[in-house]
Amino acid sequence: MTQLASITNNHLALKCEMCGHQSMIAVQHLIARLGRDISVHQVVPKLRCAGCGAKGKATFVITYVGASGTAMLGARQSGSGD
């Protein structure tokens, strides 16, 4: 499970399964409200859709917002022919 503390420079891209509303929330904002030691999988069920009010019905993608070169370094996989 991915801890918020390990993705502090990222955002969560969320999509409500009920109404299709989409939004992004900065992980720093979640850390301020819920703490560093909570996992993304623990956070998502606590979130409420701003579109329809459904709680815990979102799918998510962890999204890096910033310098794409830095993001690519984090995406590197060992054993990929390096």
Secondary structure by P-SEA (a helix, b strand, c coil): cccccccccbbbbcccccccccccccaaaaaacccccccaaaaaaacccccccccccbbbbbcccccaaaaaaaaccccccc
